[in-house]
């Protein structure tokens, strides 16, 4: 018993009091060194920006070179005529050579049916929506040309008769009633003009009617895939690679074939030359702009002041030469009739009257020659207007839209 008490006393002496107990220090925390900053990653290679999409027409609107024209029939007629006139203008120097001139002119007219038919085919398909396949244009132009050539001889017969009428009636009146010679001269010249103008209009229209009627009979209006297939099959490709001659030929054909419709005021001597020149110039400016926009796809906003000035100079120069020729012919006719009338009235002897008369009629013939000289401005226009517009301009014209570039692949 005493041993147990001794153990308890010793144990109690070894335990400190509760208030004096010091808490055990916490174990030291594990020191974690911060990780070194990561090296900045190499910037990924920037992707190449995609190529901008090619300009497209508005929704529901055809591309410029596929836009339909409201005046298709008139455009086809001028396109056909202009294509033939281009070859005539190109062969003009050779046609002036004696002995071969007529042969060269005839051959060039027939050879030009081929490029002219190509141009007609292109316009009909892309701007008329018709299923032309070249042979329709060639056949229609052939029939129209044959009809025009067949009517040429009767036309010149009528022109000759009208000229004889304009000169013969005043001369006959001078012997019958000298006091009415001036009135009969005006009536004779006016009657000749009124006779020639409708015959010339009818001659041109018959050929155009045969061409247009045949072409519209042989072709049909197509849409959708059929129209797309026809457009892809046209041989004339203005601006595309391989058709180096297409752009100048289209521009020259437009300049050569543009003809304003005849008007009654054109029959008025001298004044009619100027009114027709104004309408001709305005029409040519309009057609050149439309051909450049819709066929060649030239960029908008081009400065065409040089072309407009060239058209005005050529149009009004032709009007000036024509009016001078008409005025000279009328004055010469008046002098010639005066030489006929003076001996009849006893004012001069017959020899003096004959001299005056032959001199006057010679002046009249010179006036007709001056009037015919005005047609040379048409040949100059065939080359000058396209050059002023840009016959070999750097614009690419109708080109295929480039495929969009794929973005560059990122490096791993």
C-alpha positions in Angstrom: 0.0 0.0 0.0 2.7 2.4 0.9 4.5 1.5 -2.3 1.4 2.6 -4.4 1.2 5.9 -2.6 4.8 6.6 -3.2 4.3 6.1 -7.0 1.4 8.5 -7.1 3.3 11.2 -5.2 6.3 10.9 -7.6 4.0 11.0 -10.6 2.1 14.1 -9.4 5.4 15.9 -8.8 6.5 15.4 -12.4 3.3 16.9 -14.1 3.4 20.8 -14.4 0.4 22.9 -13.5 -2.2 23.6 -16.2 -1.6 27.4 -16.4 2.1 27.1 -16.9 2.0 24.6 -19.8 3.7 26.1 -23.0 2.2 25.0 -26.4 4.4 22.9 -28.6 5.9 24.8 -31.5 4.3 23.9 -34.9 6.4 21.9 -37.2 8.3 24.0 -39.7 6.4 24.5 -43.0 7.9 23.1 -46.2 9.4 25.8 -48.2 8.3 25.6 -51.9 10.5 27.6 -54.3 8.5 29.4 -57.0 8.7 27.9 -60.4 10.7 30.0 -62.9 8.6 32.0 -65.3 7.8 30.1 -68.5 9.4 31.4 -71.6 7.0 33.4 -73.8 5.6 31.2 -76.5 6.6 32.1 -80.1 3.7 34.0 -81.7 1.8 31.8 -84.1 2.3 32.8 -87.7 -0.4 35.1 -88.8 -2.7 33.7 -91.3 -2.7 35.4 -94.7 -5.9 37.4 -95.1 -8.3 35.9 -97.7 -8.4 37.6 -101.0 -11.3 40.0 -101.4 -14.1 38.5 -103.4 -14.4 39.7 -107.0 -17.0 42.4 -107.5 -20.3 40.9 -108.3 -23.4 42.3 -109.9 -26.3 43.2 -107.7 -28.6 40.4 -106.6 -30.9 39.6 -109.5 -28.9 41.7 -112.0 -26.9 40.0 -114.8 -23.2 40.6 -115.2 -22.3 43.7 -117.3 -21.3 41.6 -120.3 -24.5 39.6 -120.0 -26.9 42.6 -119.7 -29.8 42.5 -122.1 -30.4 45.5 -124.4 -33.8 46.8 -125.2 -32.8 48.0 -128.7 -31.2 44.7 -129.7 -32.5 44.7 -133.3 -31.1 48.1 -134.1 -27.8 47.1 -132.4 -27.5 43.9 -134.4 -28.0 45.9 -137.6 -25.3 48.4 -136.8 -23.0 45.7 -135.5 -23.3 43.8 -138.8 -22.9 46.9 -140.9 -20.0 48.1 -138.8 -18.1 44.8 -139.1 -18.2 45.0 -142.9 -17.2 48.6 -142.9 -14.1 47.9 -140.9 -12.7 45.7 -143.6 -13.6 48.2 -146.3 -11.7 50.9 -144.3 -8.7 48.6 -143.9 -8.6 47.8 -147.6 -9.2 51.4 -148.7 -5.5 52.1 -149.6 -5.4 49.0 -151.8 -8.7 49.8 -153.4 -7.2 53.1 -154.8 -4.6 51.1 -156.8 -5.7 51.2 -160.5 -6.6 47.8 -161.9 -7.0 46.0 -158.5 -9.1 48.5 -156.6 -12.5 47.1 -157.4 -11.4 43.5 -156.9 -9.9 44.3 -153.5 -13.0 46.1 -152.4 -15.2 43.3 -153.4 -13.1 40.6 -151.8 -12.8 42.6 -148.6 -16.5 43.1 -148.3 -17.1 39.3 -148.4 -14.2 38.4 -146.2 -15.5 40.8 -143.5 -18.7 38.7 -143.2 -16.7 36.3 -140.9 -15.6 38.8 -138.2 -18.8 40.7 -138.5 -20.8 37.5 -138.0 -18.7 36.8 -134.9 -19.6 40.2 -133.5 -23.3 39.7 -134.3 -23.2 36.3 -132.6 -21.7 37.7 -129.4 -24.2 40.6 -129.2 -27.2 38.4 -129.8 -26.2 35.8 -127.2 -24.8 38.0 -124.4 -27.1 41.0 -124.8 -30.2 39.5 -126.5 -30.4 36.1 -124.8 -30.7 34.2 -128.1 -29.3 30.8 -128.9 -27.1 31.9 -131.8 -24.4 29.6 -133.0 -22.6 31.8 -135.6 -24.1 30.1 -138.7 -27.4 32.0 -138.1 -25.5 35.3 -138.1 -23.5 34.4 -141.2 -26.6 33.3 -143.1 -28.6 36.3 -142.2 -25.8 38.7 -143.1 -25.3 36.9 -146.4 -28.9 37.3 -147.4 -29.0 40.9 -146.3 -25.9 41.8 -148.3 -27.2 40.0 -151.4 -30.4 42.0 -151.2 -28.5 45.3 -150.7 -26.2 44.6 -153.7 -29.2 43.7 -155.8 -30.9 47.0 -155.0 -27.7 49.0 -155.7 -28.2 49.2 -159.5 -31.9 50.3 -159.3 -30.9 52.8 -156.7 -28.2 54.5 -158.8 -30.7 54.6 -161.7 -33.1 56.5 -159.6 -30.4 58.8 -158.3 -29.3 59.6 -161.9 -32.9 60.2 -162.9 -33.4 62.5 -160.0 -30.3 64.5 -160.9 -31.4 64.9 -164.5 -34.8 65.9 -163.2 -33.3 68.6 -161.0 -31.3 70.0 -163.9 -33.5 69.3 -166.8 -36.8 70.8 -165.5 -35.2 74.3 -164.9 -33.5 74.2 -168.3 -36.8 73.3 -170.0 -38.5 76.1 -168.1 -35.9 78.5 -169.2 -36.9 78.0 -172.8 -40.7 78.0 -172.1 -41.0 80.7 -169.3 -37.7 82.4 -168.4 -39.3 84.4 -165.7 -40.1 81.2 -163.8 -36.6 79.7 -164.0 -35.8 80.4 -160.4 -39.0 78.8 -159.1 -38.5 75.8 -161.3 -34.9 75.5 -160.2 -36.0 75.3 -156.6 -38.7 72.9 -157.4 -36.4 70.7 -159.5 -33.7 70.5 -156.7 -36.3 69.9 -154.0 -38.1 67.3 -156.1 -34.8 65.4 -156.7 -34.0 65.4 -153.0 -37.5 64.2 -152.1 -37.1 61.4 -154.7 -33.6 60.3 -153.6 -34.2 60.3 -149.9 -37.1 57.8 -149.6 -35.5 55.5 -152.2 -32.2 55.5 -150.2 -34.1 54.9 -147.0 -36.0 52.0 -148.6 -32.9 50.5 -150.0 -31.2 50.5 -146.6 -34.3 49.2 -144.8 -34.9 46.3 -147.1 -31.5 44.9 -146.4 -31.9 45.4 -142.7 -35.4 43.8 -142.7 -34.1 40.8 -144.5 -31.1 40.5 -142.1 -33.2 41.0 -138.9 -36.1 38.8 -140.1 -33.9 35.9 -141.1 -31.8 36.1 -137.9 -34.9 36.2 -135.6 -36.4 33.3 -137.5 -33.4 31.1 -137.1 -32.8 31.9 -133.4 -34.8 31.5 -130.3 -35.0 33.2 -126.9 -33.4 31.0 -124.3 -33.0 31.2 -120.5 -31.2 29.4 -117.7 -28.7 26.7 -118.5 -29.4 26.9 -122.2 -28.5 30.6 -122.2 -25.4 29.9 -120.1 -24.3 27.2 -122.5 -24.8 29.5 -125.5 -22.8 32.3 -123.8 -19.9 29.9 -123.1 -19.8 28.9 -126.7 -19.4 32.3 -128.3 -16.2 32.6 -130.3 -15.6 36.3 -129.9 -14.2 36.9 -126.4 -13.4 40.6 -126.0 -10.6 41.1 -123.5 -9.8 37.4 -122.9 -6.5 35.9 -123.7 -6.0 34.8 -127.2 -8.4 37.4 -128.8 -5.8 40.1 -129.3 -7.8 41.5 -132.2 -11.2 41.5 -130.4 -10.9 44.8 -128.6 -9.8 47.0 -131.5 -12.2 45.2 -133.9 -15.2 45.8 -131.6 -14.3 49.5 -131.1 -13.7 50.1 -134.8 -16.9 48.2 -135.7 -18.9 50.4 -133.3 -17.4 53.6 -134.7 -17.9 52.5 -138.3 -21.5 51.1 -138.0 -23.1 53.8 -135.9 -25.6 55.6 -138.0 -28.4 57.9 -136.8 -31.9 57.3 -138.0 -32.9 59.5 -140.9 -35.1 62.5 -140.1 -37.2 64.8 -142.2 -35.0 67.8 -141.3 -32.1 66.0 -143.0 -33.7 66.8 -146.3 -33.3 70.6 -145.8 -30.2 71.6 -147.8 -27.2 72.8 -145.8 -29.1 72.9 -142.4 -29.8 69.1 -142.5 -26.1 68.3 -142.5 -25.7 70.0 -139.1 -28.7 68.4 -137.5 -27.7 65.0 -138.6 -24.1 65.5 -137.4 -25.4 66.4 -133.9 -27.6 63.3 -133.7 -24.8 61.1 -135.2 -22.3 62.4 -132.6 -24.6 61.9 -129.7 -25.5 58.4 -130.7 -21.8 57.4 -131.3 -20.8 58.7 -127.8 -23.6 56.7 -126.2 -22.7 53.5 -128.1 -19.0 53.8 -127.4 -19.7 54.1 -123.6 -22.1 51.2 -123.6 -19.7 49.0 -125.6 -16.9 49.9 -123.2 -19.0 49.2 -120.1 -21.0 46.1 -121.2 -18.8 44.4 -123.7 -15.2 45.3 -122.8 -16.0 45.8 -119.0 -13.7 48.8 -118.8 -13.6 50.4 -115.3 -16.1 53.2 -114.8 -15.1 56.8 -114.3 -12.7 57.0 -117.3 -11.9 60.3 -118.8 -13.5 60.3 -122.3 -13.1 63.9 -123.1 -10.6 63.1 -125.9 -13.0 60.7 -127.5 -15.9 63.1 -127.2 -13.8 65.9 -128.8 -12.7 63.6 -131.6 -16.3 62.6 -132.4 -17.4 66.3 -132.4 -14.6 67.4 -134.7 -15.2 64.6 -137.2 -19.0 64.9 -137.1 -19.1 68.6 -137.6 -16.2 68.6 -140.1 -18.2 66.2 -142.2 -21.3 68.5 -141.8 -19.2 71.5 -142.9 -17.8 69.8 -146.0 -21.3 68.5 -146.9 -23.0 71.8 -146.4 -20.2 73.6 -148.5 -20.7 71.0 -151.2 -24.4 71.5 -151.3 -24.1 75.3 -151.3 -21.6 75.1 -154.1 -23.8 72.7 -156.1 -26.9 74.9 -155.7 -24.9 78.1 -156.5 -23.4 76.4 -159.6 -26.8 75.3 -160.7 -28.1 78.8 -160.4 -25.2 80.2 -162.4 -25.7 77.6 -165.1 -29.4 78.4 -165.4 -28.5 82.0 -165.6 -26.3 81.3 -168.6 -29.3 79.6 -170.2 -31.8 82.4 -169.4 -29.6 85.4 -170.3 -29.5 84.7 -174.1 -33.3 84.1 -174.1 -34.0 87.5 -172.6 -31.5 89.2 -174.9 -29.3 90.3 -172.1 -26.2 88.7 -173.6 -25.3 86.9 -176.8 -25.5 83.1 -177.1 -21.7 82.6 -176.8 -21.5 84.5 -173.5 -24.5 82.7 -172.2 -23.0 79.3 -173.1 -19.8 80.3 -171.3 -21.7 81.3 -168.2 -23.9 78.2 -168.4 -21.1 75.7 -168.7 -19.1 77.4 -166.0 -22.1 77.2 -163.6 -22.7 73.6 -164.3 -19.0 72.9 -163.8 -19.3 74.6 -160.4 -22.3 72.4 -159.6 -20.4 69.2 -160.4 -17.5 70.4 -158.2 -20.0 71.0 -155.4 -21.2 67.4 -155.8 -17.6 66.2 -155.6 -17.0 68.2 -152.4 -20.2 66.7 -150.9 -18.9 63.2 -151.8 -15.6 64.0 -150.2 -17.3 64.2 -146.8 -17.6 60.4 -146.8 -13.9 60.2 -146.1 -14.5 61.4 -142.6 -16.3 58.1 -142.0 -13.1 56.2 -142.8 -11.1 58.5 -140.5 -13.7 58.0 -137.8 -13.3 54.2 -137.9 -9.7 54.5 -136.7 -9.6 57.9 -134.8 -12.4 57.3 -132.4 -11.2 53.9 -131.1 -7.7 55.3 -130.7 -9.1 58.3 -128.7 -11.1 55.9 -126.6 -8.2 53.5 -126.0 -7.9 50.9 -128.8 -5.0 49.2 -127.1 -5.6 50.4 -123.6 -4.2 48.4 -120.6 -7.6 47.5 -119.2 -7.9 43.8 -119.1 -11.6 43.8 -120.3 -13.6 40.7 -119.6 -11.5 38.4 -117.4 -12.3 35.3 -115.4 -12.7 36.0 -111.7 -9.5 34.8 -109.9 -9.9 31.9 -107.4 -9.7 33.1 -103.8 -6.4 32.3 -102.1 -6.3 29.7 -99.3 -5.0 31.0 -96.0 -1.5 29.8 -95.2 -1.3 26.7 -92.9 -0.1 27.4 -89.4 3.2 25.9 -88.4 3.0 23.2 -85.7 
